[in-house]
Amino acid sequence: MKRTLRYAAFLLTLGVDMFLSSPRVFASTFVDRFLETDLRVATYNVFFDANFSPNARTDPETPERFARVVNALDADVLNLQEIYNHSAQDVFELMSAVAPLPDGQQWHTHQYSDNVIVSRYPFKSVSGRNGWAEALIDLPDQHYDVDLFIMNDHYACCNNEYSRQLSADRMIAHLQDLRTPGGRVDLPTQTPILILGDLNIVRSGRPLETLLNGGVVYEGQDSPPDWDGTSLANALPLHNGVGPENYTWRDDSDVFDPGVLDFVLYTDSVLTTANKFVLNSTTMSATDLAATGLQPNDVFVRVDRGFYDHLPVVVDFRSTAVPEPNAVLLLVVGLAFRFNLERSNRSRN
């Protein structure tokens, strides 16, 4: 009995040691990743290039706020919309100045229309079609067993429901081509896919339903968009991870109520989410603001008008092909010790 208890104590100690030595981050604020290896993806409509310089509808401090936000979020892949008067090279230079990467690493940028994909990892391929920017991102093999395909778009606003639906139909057709050998583009099987950006889902919500389930309206054939023939998942993050609010757009001087206009949709057959949130600095505690380097008004475009415009949306991802290291290793080691212990006991009897 004493021998068994000693083995049990040893296994418990071993489990604790493995837990502490795994790539885990003990979050001090809601902004932190749960694991160091979680892949952080963010989408942010910056309002008419306001991340570069203020305009007549923004505060002079707007570019400084953007710099604090991107540093606090520390995204691996940042997707921007409303970059109208600047190039991908301009975005690269801005990010290199306000959020430089460590150890000589460099940002990688790709633009199509007003949509820019900013990645700390290199691109295997980039393209743009029907308004959206897309990229296959080469994730480091030592941390990820797959790469990542992203489609970053900015759908038409307001009453232009037809344009939004047409964009959604064309995305479904493109996803079908990506998953099917032949055609214009092929993705390696089981490559995680994200559709994200400012989708401006108002009125009927039918374009969102098309993106999730693959049922088209004007063009193409119905095609469930995930690799396993099912629907995409909608990340649906809450403000600062706890809610209850979930809106991603707000303008207190407008007649429209706050709403969810920005989305992160993903292939949940090969991905799962970890931490996720809509950043709202106005409701953060003083402790969290100090820890993240943010200021209360950092998500505003124009404070005196109560004009937020769009809030940053953040989702951390893990590949479902990779099991949780702690649970699996502890189980394997525990079973091995149990087997050796039982074999030792049998040899004595």
SERO-4910 file (N, C-alpha, C, O; in steps of 0.05 Angstrom, whole numbers):
BEGIN
 pado doro    nc1    nc2    nc3   cac1   cac2   cac3    cc1    cc2    cc3    oc1    oc2    oc3
  Met    A     17    -24      0      0      0      0     17     25      0     12     44    -15
  Lys    A     39     25     17     56     48     18     70     53     -9     74     75    -18
  Arg    A     78     30    -21     91     32    -47     72     45    -68     80     62    -83
  Thr    A     47     36    -67     27     47    -86     23     77    -81     21     92   -100
  Leu    A     22     85    -56     19    113    -50     43    130    -59     40    152    -69
  Arg    A     67    117    -57     90    132    -66     89    136    -96     96    157   -106
  Tyr    A     81    115   -111     78    118   -139     57    138   -146     61    154   -165
  Ala    A     35    139   -132     14    158   -137     24    187   -132     18    205   -148
  Ala    A     39    190   -111     51    216   -105     70    225   -127     71    248   -135
  Phe    A     86    205   -137    105    211   -158     91    220   -183     99    239   -196
  Leu    A     69    205   -190     54    212   -214     41    239   -212     41    255   -231
  Leu    A     31    246   -188     19    272   -184     40    294   -188     35    314   -201
  Thr    A     64    290   -176     86    309   -179     94    312   -209     99    334   -218
  Leu    A     95    289   -222    103    289   -250     82    305   -267     89    320   -284
  Gly    A     57    300   -261     36    315   -275     38    344   -271     34    360   -290
  Val    A     43    353   -246     46    381   -240     70    393   -255     68    415   -266
  Asp    A     92    378   -255    116    387   -269    111    391   -299    119    411   -311
  Met    A     97    372   -311     90    374   -340     72    397   -345     74    411   -365
  Phe    A     53    401   -327     34    423   -330     49    450   -330     43    468   -346
  Leu    A     68    452   -311     82    477   -308    102    482   -331    108    505   -338
  Ser    A    113    461   -343    133    464   -364    120    465   -391    135    470   -411
  Ser    A     94    462   -394     82    463   -421     80    492   -429     82    510   -413
  Pro    A     75    497   -456     73    524   -466     48    538   -458     31    544   -474
  Arg    A     45    543   -432     20    555   -422     25    583   -412     46    590   -401
  Val    A      5    600   -416      6    627   -406    -16    630   -384    -39    624   -389
  Phe    A     -8    638   -360    -28    643   -340    -37    672   -343    -23    691   -336
  Ala    A    -61    676   -354    -71    702   -363    -74    721   -339    -85    713   -318
  Ser    A    -63    745   -342    -67    765   -321    -89    784   -329   -101    796   -311
  Thr    A    -96    785   -355   -119    801   -364   -134    784   -384   -124    764   -394
  Phe    A   -158    794   -392   -173    780   -412   -160    781   -440   -168    766   -457
  Val    A   -141    798   -443   -127    801   -469   -108    779   -474   -102    773   -498
  Asp    A    -97    767   -454    -76    747   -457    -85    721   -470   -108    713   -467
  Arg    A    -67    709   -485    -72    682   -495    -73    662   -472    -61    667   -451
  Phe    A    -88    641   -476    -89    619   -456    -63    602   -458    -53    593   -438
  Leu    A    -54    598   -483    -29    583   -488    -12    600   -506    -22    614   -524
  Glu    A     14    598   -503     33    613   -520     30    605   -549     34    622   -567
  Thr    A     22    581   -554     20    571   -582     -7    576   -594    -12    569   -617
  Asp    A    -26    588   -580    -51    596   -592    -46    616   -614    -31    635   -610
  Leu    A    -59    612   -637    -55    629   -660    -76    652   -658   -100    647   -659
  Arg    A    -66    676   -655    -84    699   -651    -90    713   -678    -72    721   -692
  Val    A   -116    715   -684   -125    729   -709   -143    751   -700   -161    748   -684
  Ala    A   -139    775   -712   -156    798   -706   -166    811   -732   -153    809   -752
  Thr    A   -189    823   -730   -200    839   -752   -208    866   -742   -219    868   -720
  Tyr    A   -203    887   -758   -207    914   -748   -211    933   -772   -193    937   -788
  Asn    A   -235    944   -773   -240    966   -792   -231    992   -780   -241   1000   -759
  Val    A   -211   1005   -792   -198   1027   -779   -209   1055   -787   -198   1075   -779
  Phe    A   -230   1056   -803   -244   1080   -811   -227   1099   -828   -213   1116   -818
  Phe    A   -229   1094   -854   -217   1112   -874   -188   1120   -867   -181   1144   -864
  Asp    A   -171   1100   -864   -142   1104   -861   -135   1119   -835   -113   1131   -834
  Ala    A   -153   1119   -816   -148   1135   -792   -125   1124   -775   -116   1138   -756
  Asn    A   -116   1100   -781    -92   1090   -767    -67   1104   -775    -46   1103   -762
  Phe    A    -68   1117   -799    -44   1131   -809    -45   1160   -800    -25   1171   -790
  Ser    A    -67   1173   -804    -69   1202   -798    -98   1209   -793   -116   1197   -804
  Pro    A   -103   1229   -775   -130   1237   -769   -143   1250   -793   -129   1261   -811
  Asn    A   -170   1249   -794   -184   1264   -815   -206   1281   -801   -207   1282   -777
  Ala    A   -223   1293   -817   -243   1312   -807   -262   1299   -788   -275   1313   -771
  Arg    A   -266   1272   -789   -285   1259   -772   -272   1244   -749   -286   1230   -734
  Thr    A   -246   1247   -745   -233   1233   -723   -219   1252   -704   -215   1276   -711
  Asp    A   -211   1242   -681   -194   1257   -663   -165   1257   -673   -157   1239   -687
  Pro    A   -150   1278   -665   -122   1278   -673   -106   1254   -662    -86   1246   -673
  Glu    A   -115   1243   -639   -101   1221   -626   -107   1194   -638    -96   1174   -628
  Thr    A   -124   1192   -658   -132   1166   -668   -108   1148   -676   -109   1125   -669
  Pro    A    -88   1158   -691    -65   1141   -698    -51   1130   -673    -42   1107   -673
  Glu    A    -48   1147   -652    -35   1137   -628    -51   1115   -614    -40   1096   -603
  Arg    A    -78   1118   -615    -95   1098   -604    -92   1071   -619    -90   1050   -607
  Phe    A    -90   1073   -645    -86   1049   -661    -61   1035   -653    -60   1010   -650
  Ala    A    -39   1050   -649    -13   1038   -642    -16   1024   -615     -5   1002   -612
  Arg    A    -29   1036   -596    -32   1022   -570    -49    997   -572    -44    977   -560
  Val    A    -70    998   -589    -88    975   -592    -73    952   -604    -75    929   -594
  Val    A    -58    956   -626    -45    934   -639    -23    922   -622    -18    898   -623
  Asn    A    -10    938   -606     10    927   -587     -3    911   -565      7    890   -557
  Ala    A    -26    920   -555    -39    905   -534    -50    879   -544    -49    859   -530
  Leu    A    -61    879   -568    -73    854   -579    -52    834   -587    -56    810   -584
  Asp    A    -29    843   -598     -7    825   -604    -16    802   -622    -11    779   -617
  Ala    A    -31    809   -644    -42    789   -662    -20    777   -679     -1    790   -687
  Asp    A    -22    751   -685     -5    738   -705    -13    746   -733      4    749   -750
  Val    A    -39    749   -737    -50    757   -763    -71    779   -757    -91    774   -744
  Leu    A    -66    803   -768    -83    826   -764    -96    832   -791    -82    837   -811
  Asn    A   -122    833   -792   -137    839   -817   -150    866   -815   -167    870   -798
  Leu    A   -142    884   -833   -152    911   -833   -171    916   -856   -168    904   -877
  Gln    A   -190    934   -851   -208    943   -872   -207    974   -872   -200    987   -853
  Glu    A   -216    985   -895   -217   1014   -900   -189   1026   -901   -184   1048   -891
  Ile    A   -171   1012   -914   -145   1023   -921   -147   1032   -951   -140   1017   -969
  Tyr    A   -157   1056   -954   -163   1066   -981   -140   1081   -994   -136   1078  -1018
  Asn    A   -126   1097   -979   -107   1115   -991    -78   1108   -984    -60   1124   -986
  His    A    -74   1083   -975    -47   1073   -969    -44   1045   -980    -63   1031   -985
  Ser    A    -19   1038   -985    -13   1012   -997     -5    991   -976     -2    998   -952
  Ala    A     -2    966   -985      8    945   -967     36    952   -956     42    947   -933
  Gln    A     52    965   -973     79    974   -964     76    995   -942     92    995   -923
  Asp    A     57   1013   -945     53   1033   -924     45   1020   -898     54   1028   -876
  Val    A     28   1000   -899     19    985   -875     43    971   -863     47    971   -838
  Phe    A     60    959   -879     84    946   -869    102    966   -854    111    960   -832
  Glu    A    106    989   -866    123   1009   -853    110   1019   -827    124   1024   -807
  Leu    A     84   1023   -827     70   1032   -803     73   1011   -781     80   1018   -758
  Met    A     67    986   -787     69    965   -767     98    961   -757    102    956   -733
  Ser    A    117    964   -775    145    962   -767    153    984   -748    170    980   -731
  Ala    A    140   1007   -751    146   1030   -733    132   1029   -707    144   1034   -686
  Val    A    106   1022   -707     91   1023   -682     89    997   -667     84    997   -643
  Ala    A     94    975   -681     93    948   -668    114    930   -679    108    909   -691
  Pro    A    140    937   -677    161    921   -688    162    893   -676    158    890   -652
  Leu    A    169    874   -692    171    846   -683    199    842   -671    218    855   -679
  Pro    A    202    823   -653    228    818   -640    246    801   -658    237    789   -677
  Asp    A    271    800   -650    291    782   -662    294    785   -692    298    765   -706
  Gly    A    291    808   -702    295    813   -731    273    803   -749    276    804   -773
  Gln    A    251    794   -737    228    786   -754    216    810   -767    219    833   -758
  Gln    A    201    805   -789    188    826   -804    159    819   -810    152    796   -813
  Trp    A    142    839   -810    115    835   -818    113    829   -848    130    837   -863
  His    A     91    815   -855     85    809   -883     57    821   -888     39    816   -872
  Thr    A     54    835   -910     29    848   -916     19    842   -944     35    840   -963
  His    A     -7    840   -947    -19    836   -973    -45    851   -974    -61    851   -955
  Gln    A    -50    865   -996    -74    882   -999    -89    876  -1024    -77    871  -1046
  Tyr    A   -115    876  -1022   -133    876  -1045   -157    893  -1038   -170    889  -1018
  Ser    A   -163    913  -1055   -183    933  -1050   -175    947  -1024   -151    955  -1021
  Asp    A   -193    951  -1005   -186    965   -980   -179    946   -958   -176    954   -935
  Asn    A   -176    920   -964   -171    900   -944   -141    892   -944   -130    886   -965
  Val    A   -130    892   -920   -101    886   -918    -98    864   -897   -109    865   -875
  Ile    A    -83    843   -904    -75    821   -886    -47    827   -877    -28    829   -893
  Val    A    -43    828   -850    -17    833   -838    -10    808   -822    -24    801   -803
  Ser    A     13    795   -828     20    770   -815     48    771   -805     66    781   -819
  Arg    A     53    760   -781     80    756   -772     94    733   -786    118    730   -784
  Tyr    A     78    716   -799     89    693   -814     87    698   -844     69    712   -853
  Pro    A    105    686   -860    105    691   -888     81    679   -903     68    661   -892
  Phe    A     75    689   -926     54    679   -943     65    657   -962     86    660   -973
  Lys    A     50    636   -965     56    616   -986     44    625  -1012     56    621  -1033
  Ser    A     21    638  -1011      8    649  -1035    -11    671  -1027    -21    671  -1004
  Val    A    -15    690  -1045    -34    712  -1040    -50    717  -1065    -41    710  -1087
  Ser    A    -74    727  -1062    -91    733  -1084   -112    753  -1075   -114    761  -1052
  Gly    A   -129    761  -1095   -152    778  -1089   -172    775  -1110   -165    773  -1134
  Arg    A   -197    773  -1103   -219    770  -1122   -245    780  -1111   -250    777  -1087
  Asn    A   -260    792  -1128   -287    801  -1120   -287    819  -1096   -306    820  -1081
  Gly    A   -264    833  -1092   -263    852  -1070   -248    843  -1045   -239    860  -1030
  Trp    A   -245    817  -1041   -232    808  -1017   -202    801  -1021   -194    794  -1043
  Ala    A   -187    804  -1000   -159    796  -1000   -157    768   -988   -171    762   -968
  Glu    A   -140    751   -999   -137    724   -988   -108    716   -988    -92    725  -1004
  Ala    A   -101    699   -969    -73    690   -966    -72    663   -953    -88    657   -935
  Leu    A    -53    647   -962    -46    622   -949    -21    628   -933      0    634   -944
  Ile    A    -24    626   -906     -2    634   -888     14    610   -879      3    590   -871
  Asp    A     40    612   -882     58    590   -875     65    591   -845     83    605   -837
  Leu    A     49    576   -830     53    575   -801     78    558   -794     84    539   -808
  Pro    A     93    565   -773    117    550   -766    111    521   -758     94    516   -741
  Asp    A    126    503   -770    120    474   -766    125    465   -738    113    446   -728
  Gln    A    142    479   -723    148    470   -696    125    475   -677    124    464   -655
  His    A    106    492   -685     83    498   -668     57    489   -680     38    483   -665
  Tyr    A     55    488   -706     29    483   -719     32    461   -740     52    461   -755
  Asp    A     13    443   -741     15    421   -760      1    427   -786      1    410   -804
  Val    A    -10    451   -789    -24    460   -813    -17    489   -819     -5    502   -802
  Asp    A    -24    498   -843    -22    526   -849    -50    538   -846    -68    525   -837
  Leu    A    -53    563   -854    -79    577   -850    -86    593   -874    -70    608   -885
  Phe    A   -111    590   -883   -121    605   -906   -141    626   -896   -160    619   -882
  Ile    A   -137    651   -904   -154    673   -895   -167    688   -918   -153    693   -938
  Met    A   -192    694   -915   -206    712   -934   -216    736   -918   -233    733   -901
  Asn    A   -205    759   -924   -211    784   -910   -227    802   -928   -217    810   -949
  Asp    A   -252    809   -920   -269    824   -938   -283    847   -923   -285    847   -898
  His    A   -293    865   -939   -309    888   -929   -333    890   -947   -332    901   -969
  Tyr    A   -356    880   -938   -380    880   -954   -392    908   -956   -386    925   -939
  Ala    A   -409    911   -976   -423    937   -980   -440    943   -956   -451    925   -943
  Cys    A   -443    968   -950   -458    976   -926   -487    983   -932   -496    983   -955
  Cys    A   -500    989   -911   -527   1002   -911   -548    985   -926   -552    962   -919
  Asn    A   -561    997   -946   -584    983   -959   -576    965   -982   -593    954   -995
  Asn    A   -550    962   -987   -541    946  -1010   -540    916  -1004   -519    904  -1005
  Glu    A   -564    906   -999   -566    877   -992   -559    859  -1016   -547    838  -1012
  Tyr    A   -566    868  -1040   -559    852  -1064   -529    848  -1066   -520    825  -1071
  Ser    A   -514    869  -1062   -485    867  -1065   -473    848  -1043   -456    832  -1049
  Arg    A   -484    850  -1019   -474    832   -997   -480    803  -1004   -463    786  -1000
  Gln    A   -504    798  -1014   -512    771  -1020   -495    760  -1043   -486    737  -1042
  Leu    A   -490    776  -1063   -473    768  -1085   -445    761  -1076   -433    742  -1085
  Ser    A   -434    778  -1058   -408    772  -1047   -407    746  -1032   -388    730  -1035
  Ala    A   -428    740  -1017   -429    715  -1002   -431    692  -1021   -418    671  -1017
  Asp    A   -448    694  -1041   -451    672  -1061   -424    666  -1074   -417    643  -1077
  Arg    A   -409    687  -1081   -383    683  -1095   -362    671  -1076   -345    656  -1084
  Met    A   -364    678  -1051   -346    666  -1031   -351    636  -1029   -332    620  -1027
  Ile    A   -376    628  -1029   -383    599  -1027   -373    585  -1051   -362    562  -1049
  Ala    A   -376    596  -1075   -365    584  -1099   -335    581  -1098   -324    560  -1106
  His    A   -322    601  -1087   -293    600  -1085   -284    579  -1065   -265    564  -1069
  Leu    A   -298    577  -1043   -292    556  -1023   -295    528  -1034   -280    510  -1029
  Gln    A   -316    525  -1050   -320    499  -1063   -297    492  -1082   -288    469  -1082
  Asp    A   -287    512  -1096   -264    507  -1114   -239    501  -1098   -224    483  -1105
  Leu    A   -235    515  -1076   -212    510  -1059   -211    482  -1048   -189    470  -1046
  Arg    A   -234    471  -1041   -235    444  -1029   -236    422  -1049   -234    398  -1042
  Thr    A   -240    428  -1075   -243    408  -1095   -219    407  -1113   -211    428  -1124
  Pro    A   -207    384  -1117   -184    382  -1135   -191    391  -1163   -213    385  -1173
  Gly    A   -173    406  -1176   -178    417  -1202   -189    446  -1199   -189    456  -1177
  Gly    A   -198    457  -1220   -208    484  -1219   -185    505  -1218   -163    500  -1227
  Arg    A   -191    528  -1206   -172    550  -1207   -151    548  -1184   -127    553  -1189
  Val    A   -160    540  -1161   -142    539  -1137   -148    514  -1121   -171    507  -1117
  Asp    A   -127    501  -1111   -131    478  -1093   -117    483  -1067    -94    493  -1066
  Leu    A   -130    477  -1045   -118    478  -1019   -111    450  -1010   -126    431  -1016
  Pro    A    -89    446   -995    -85    420   -983   -109    412   -965   -120    429   -951
  Thr    A   -117    387   -966   -140    378   -951   -136    384   -921   -115    381   -910
  Gln    A   -158    393   -909   -159    400   -880   -145    426   -873   -141    431   -849
  Thr    A   -137    442   -892   -126    468   -886   -147    485   -872   -169    489   -883
  Pro    A   -142    496   -849   -161    513   -835   -167    538   -852   -149    550   -864
  Ile    A   -193    546   -853   -202    568   -869   -217    588   -851   -234    580   -835
  Leu    A   -211    613   -854   -225    635   -840   -237    654   -860   -224    662   -879
  Ile    A   -262    662   -856   -274    684   -869   -279    705   -848   -292    700   -828
  Leu    A   -269    729   -853   -271    750   -832   -272    777   -844   -267    781   -868
  Gly    A   -278    797   -827   -277    825   -835   -303    839   -828   -319    829   -812
  Asp    A   -306    862   -840   -330    879   -836   -350    870   -857   -350    879   -880
  Leu    A   -368    852   -849   -387    840   -868   -413    857   -869   -431    850   -885
  Asn    A   -415    877   -853   -438    895   -854   -465    881   -855   -482    888   -871
  Ile    A   -468    861   -838   -493    845   -838   -515    861   -824   -516    863   -800
  Val    A   -533    872   -841   -556    886   -831   -580    876   -847   -577    860   -866
  Arg    A   -603    886   -841   -628    879   -855   -634    850   -851   -640    841   -829
  Ser    A   -632    833   -872   -642    806   -871   -624    786   -857   -633    767   -844
  Gly    A   -598    791   -858   -579    771   -848   -575    747   -866   -560    729   -859
  Arg    A   -587    748   -890   -585    725   -908   -557    720   -918   -549    697   -920
  Pro    A   -541    741   -924   -513    736   -932   -497    720   -911   -481    703   -918
  Leu    A   -501    726   -886   -487    711   -865   -496    682   -865   -480    664   -862
  Glu    A   -522    677   -868   -531    650   -870   -519    635   -893   -512    611   -890
  Thr    A   -515    649   -915   -502    636   -938   -473    628   -932   -465    606   -937
  Leu    A   -459    647   -919   -431    641   -912   -429    617   -893   -411    601   -895
  Leu    A   -447    616   -874   -446    595   -853   -454    568   -865   -440    548   -860
  Asn    A   -475    567   -880   -487    542   -888   -483    535   -918   -487    511   -925
  Gly    A   -475    554   -934   -470    548   -962   -493    549   -981   -491    542  -1004
  Gly    A   -516    559   -972   -540    561   -989   -539    588  -1004   -543    609   -992
  Val    A   -535    587  -1031   -532    611  -1046   -559    621  -1055   -579    607  -1054
  Val    A   -560    646  -1065   -585    659  -1074   -584    666  -1103   -602    659  -1119
  Tyr    A   -563    680  -1112   -562    691  -1139   -543    676  -1158   -549    674  -1182
  Glu    A   -521    666  -1148   -501    654  -1165   -491    627  -1153   -490    624  -1129
  Gly    A   -484    608  -1171   -471    584  -1162   -490    563  -1151   -514    564  -1154
  Gln    A   -477    543  -1139   -492    520  -1128   -488    520  -1097   -468    529  -1087
  Asp    A   -508    509  -1084   -506    505  -1055   -482    487  -1049   -478    467  -1062
  Ser    A   -466    494  -1028   -443    478  -1021   -435    484   -992   -424    504   -986
  Pro    A   -442    465   -974   -433    468   -946   -403    474   -945   -388    458   -957
  Pro    A   -394    495   -932   -367    505   -936   -345    492   -919   -321    497   -925
  Asp    A   -351    475   -900   -329    462   -884   -320    437   -898   -333    426   -916
  Trp    A   -296    428   -891   -284    405   -903   -301    379   -899   -300    362   -916
  Asp    A   -315    378   -877   -331    354   -872   -359    356   -882   -376    340   -874
  Gly    A   -365    375   -899   -391    378   -911   -412    390   -892   -436    387   -897
  Thr    A   -403    405   -872   -421    418   -853   -418    448   -855   -403    458   -872
  Ser    A   -431    462   -837   -430    491   -837   -404    501   -824   -391    487   -810
  Leu    A   -398    527   -830   -377    540   -815   -387    547   -787   -411    548   -782
  Ala    A   -368    553   -769   -375    563   -743   -371    593   -741   -355    604   -755
  Asn    A   -387    605   -725   -386    634   -720   -374    639   -692   -385    630   -672
  Ala    A   -351    653   -691   -337    655   -665   -353    670   -644   -353    663   -621
  Leu    A   -368    691   -652   -387    705   -634   -374    714   -607   -383    706   -586
  Pro    A   -352    729   -608   -340    738   -583   -356    759   -569   -373    773   -582
  Leu    A   -352    762   -543   -365    782   -527   -345    804   -519   -321    801   -521
  His    A   -356    827   -511   -339    849   -502   -321    840   -480   -329    831   -459
  Asn    A   -295    843   -485   -274    837   -465   -276    809   -454   -268    804   -431
  Gly    A   -288    791   -470   -290    763   -463   -312    756   -444   -317    732   -440
  Val    A   -326    775   -433   -347    769   -413   -375    780   -420   -395    771   -410
  Gly    A   -376    801   -438   -401    812   -446   -414    828   -424   -400    839   -406
  Pro    A   -441    830   -424   -459    816   -442   -460    827   -470   -471    815   -488
  Glu    A   -449    851   -475   -450    863   -501   -434    847   -521   -413    835   -514
  Asn    A   -443    848   -546   -427    835   -567   -425    852   -592   -414    843   -612
  Tyr    A   -435    877   -592   -435    893   -616   -406    899   -624   -388    901   -607
  Thr    A   -402    903   -650   -375    910   -660   -375    937   -674   -354    946   -683
  Trp    A   -398    950   -676   -400    977   -687   -419    994   -669   -439    984   -660
  Arg    A   -411   1019   -665   -427   1037   -649   -421   1066   -656   -398   1074   -658
  Asp    A   -442   1082   -659   -440   1110   -663   -463   1123   -648   -486   1123   -658
  Asp    A   -458   1135   -625   -479   1147   -609   -492   1171   -621   -513   1180   -612
  Ser    A   -480   1183   -642   -492   1205   -656   -509   1197   -680   -520   1214   -693
  Asp    A   -511   1171   -685   -526   1160   -708   -553   1150   -698   -557   1146   -675
  Val    A   -571   1147   -718   -598   1137   -711   -597   1107   -707   -616   1095   -696
  Phe    A   -577   1094   -718   -576   1064   -716   -565   1055   -689   -547   1067   -678
  Asp    A   -577   1033   -679   -568   1021   -655   -541   1007   -659   -534   1000   -682
  Pro    A   -525   1003   -638   -501    987   -641   -508    959   -652   -529    949   -646
  Gly    A   -490    948   -668   -495    922   -680   -470    906   -685   -448    916   -683
  Val    A   -475    881   -691   -453    862   -698   -449    863   -728   -465    852   -743
  Leu    A   -428    877   -737   -422    879   -766   -396    864   -773   -392    859   -797
  Asp    A   -380    858   -754   -354    845   -759   -354    817   -749   -364    811   -727
  Phe    A   -344    799   -766   -347    770   -760   -320    755   -764   -303    764   -779
  Val    A   -318    733   -750   -297    713   -755   -311    686   -758   -321    675   -738
  Leu    A   -311    675   -782   -323    649   -787   -301    630   -793   -280    637   -805
  Tyr    A   -304    604   -785   -281    586   -788   -291    557   -792   -313    550   -785
  Thr    A   -273    541   -803   -278    512   -807   -273    498   -781   -251    491   -774
  Asp    A   -295    492   -766   -292    480   -740   -287    450   -741   -285    437   -721
  Ser    A   -286    439   -765   -277    411   -768   -248    408   -762   -238    386   -756
  Val    A   -232    430   -765   -203    428   -762   -193    450   -743   -169    451   -738
  Leu    A   -210    466   -732   -202    488   -714   -221    489   -690   -244    482   -692
  Thr    A   -210    497   -667   -226    504   -644   -216    531   -634   -193    538   -638
  Thr    A   -233    545   -619   -226    571   -609   -217    569   -580   -225    550   -565
  Ala    A   -200    587   -571   -192    589   -543   -202    616   -533   -226    619   -530
  Asn    A   -184    634   -527   -193    661   -519   -206    676   -543   -197    672   -565
  Lys    A   -225    692   -538   -237    709   -558   -252    732   -545   -264    729   -524
  Phe    A   -251    755   -559   -264    779   -547   -266    801   -567   -251    802   -587
  Val    A   -285    819   -563   -287    845   -576   -275    865   -557   -284    868   -534
  Leu    A   -254    879   -566   -241    897   -548   -257    923   -544   -264    936   -563
  Asn    A   -263    929   -518   -277    954   -511   -262    966   -488   -266    960   -465
  Ser    A   -244    984   -494   -226    996   -474   -242   1014   -454   -233   1019   -432
  Thr    A   -266   1023   -463   -281   1041   -445   -292   1027   -421   -299   1041   -401
  Thr    A   -294   1001   -421   -305    986   -398   -284    970   -383   -290    955   -365
  Met    A   -258    974   -390   -237    959   -377   -231    971   -350   -234    995   -345
  Ser    A   -222    953   -332   -214    963   -305   -188    977   -307   -173    975   -326
  Ala    A   -182    993   -287   -157   1008   -286   -133    989   -285   -112    994   -297
  Thr    A   -137    966   -272   -115    946   -271   -110    934   -299    -86    932   -307
  Asp    A   -131    927   -314   -127    916   -340   -116    937   -359    -99    931   -376
  Leu    A   -124    962   -357   -113    983   -374    -84    986   -369    -68    988   -388
  Ala    A    -76    987   -344    -47    990   -337    -31    966   -348     -9    969   -358
  Ala    A    -42    942   -345    -27    918   -353    -24    916   -383     -4    905   -393
  Thr    A    -43    927   -398    -42    924   -428    -31    949   -441    -26    948   -465
  Gly    A    -27    971   -426    -17    995   -439    -39   1011   -454    -32   1030   -468
  Leu    A    -64   1003   -450    -86   1017   -463    -96   1040   -447    -91   1042   -422
  Gln    A   -110   1059   -460   -124   1081   -447   -154   1078   -451   -162   1066   -471
  Pro    A   -170   1089   -434   -199   1084   -436   -212   1091   -462   -231   1078   -471
  Asn    A   -202   1112   -476   -214   1121   -501   -202   1108   -526   -207   1118   -548
  Asp    A   -185   1088   -523   -170   1078   -546   -187   1065   -568   -177   1063   -591
  Val    A   -211   1057   -563   -228   1046   -584   -246   1067   -597   -261   1060   -615
  Phe    A   -244   1092   -589   -259   1113   -601   -246   1123   -626   -221   1124   -628
  Val    A   -262   1132   -645   -252   1148   -668   -256   1177   -662   -239   1194   -668
  Arg    A   -279   1183   -649   -284   1211   -642   -299   1211   -615   -322   1203   -613
  Val    A   -285   1220   -594   -296   1218   -567   -320   1235   -562   -340   1226   -551
  Asp    A   -319   1261   -571   -340   1279   -565   -366   1272   -578   -388   1282   -570
  Arg    A   -366   1255   -599   -390   1246   -612   -399   1219   -603   -420   1209   -611
  Gly    A   -383   1206   -586   -389   1179   -579   -387   1160   -603   -402   1141   -606
  Phe    A   -367   1166   -620   -364   1152   -646   -342   1131   -643   -318   1138   -644
  Tyr    A   -350   1106   -639   -331   1084   -638   -323   1075   -666   -301   1068   -671
  Asp    A   -343   1076   -684   -342   1061   -709   -339   1031   -703   -354   1021   -687
  His    A   -318   1018   -713   -315    989   -709   -296    983   -686   -276    997   -683
  Leu    A   -302    963   -671   -285    953   -650   -267    930   -660   -276    915   -677
  Pro    A   -243    927   -649   -227    904   -657   -239    878   -647   -249    876   -624
  Val    A   -238    858   -664   -248    831   -657   -225    812   -658   -209    811   -677
  Val    A   -222    796   -636   -199    779   -633   -208    750   -627   -225    746   -610
  Val    A   -196    731   -640   -201    703   -635   -175    687   -636   -159    690   -655
  Asp    A   -170    671   -615   -147    653   -614   -155    625   -623   -176    615   -615
  Phe    A   -139    613   -640   -146    587   -652   -125    566   -644   -102    571   -639
  Arg    A   -136    540   -644   -119    517   -642   -128    497   -663   -152    494   -668
  Ser    A   -109    482   -674   -116    460   -692   -127    437   -676   -115    428   -657
  Thr    A   -150    426   -685   -161    403   -671   -146    378   -677   -151    357   -664
  Ala    A   -128    379   -695   -111    355   -701    -90    351   -680    -78    330   -679
  Val    A    -85    371   -664    -64    369   -643    -78    367   -616    -91    385   -608
  Pro    A    -75    344   -602    -88    341   -575    -74    359   -555    -51    367   -558
  Glu    A    -89    364   -533    -78    379   -511    -54    364   -500    -57    341   -493
  Pro    A    -31    377   -497     -6    362   -489     -8    352   -461      1    329   -456
  Asn    A    -19    367   -442    -18    358   -414    -34    333   -409    -24    314   -397
  Ala    A    -58    333   -419    -76    310   -414    -65    285   -426    -65    263   -414
  Val    A    -57    287   -451    -48    263   -466    -22    252   -454    -19    228   -449
  Leu    A     -3    270   -449     23    260   -438     19    249   -410     31    228   -404
  Leu    A      3    262   -393     -1    251   -366    -15    224   -367     -8    206   -352
  Leu    A    -34    221   -386    -47    195   -388    -28    174   -397    -28    152   -386
  Val    A    -11    180   -417      7    160   -427     28    152   -406     33    128   -401
  Val    A     39    172   -393     59    166   -372     47    151   -349     58    132   -338
  Gly    A     22    160   -341      9    146   -319      3    117   -326      7    100   -309
  Leu    A     -6    112   -350    -11     84   -358     14     68   -359     14     44   -351
  Ala    A     36     80   -368     61     66   -369     71     58   -341     79     36   -336
  Phe    A     69     76   -322     77     70   -294     58     50   -282     67     32   -267
  Arg    A     33     52   -288     14     32   -277     21      4   -288     20    -15   -273
  Phe    A     27      3   -314     34    -23   -325     59    -34   -312     60    -58   -305
  Asn    A     80    -18   -309    104    -27   -297    100    -35   -268    112    -55   -259
  Leu    A     84    -20   -254     78    -27   -226     64    -53   -224     72    -70   -207
  Glu    A     44    -58   -240     29    -83   -239     47   -106   -247     45   -128   -235
  Arg    A     64   -102   -267     82   -124   -276    102   -130   -253    109   -153   -249
  Ser    A    112   -109   -239    130   -113   -217    116   -129   -194    128   -147   -183
  Asn    A     92   -122   -189     77   -136   -167     72   -165   -174     74   -183   -157
  Arg    A     66   -170   -200     61   -198   -209     87   -214   -206     86   -238   -199
  Ser    A    110   -201   -212    135   -217   -211    142   -224   -182    157   -243   -178
  Arg    A    132   -209   -163    138   -215   -135    120   -237   -124    127   -250   -105
  Asn    A     97   -241   -136     77   -260   -125     82   -288   -136     67   -307   -129
***
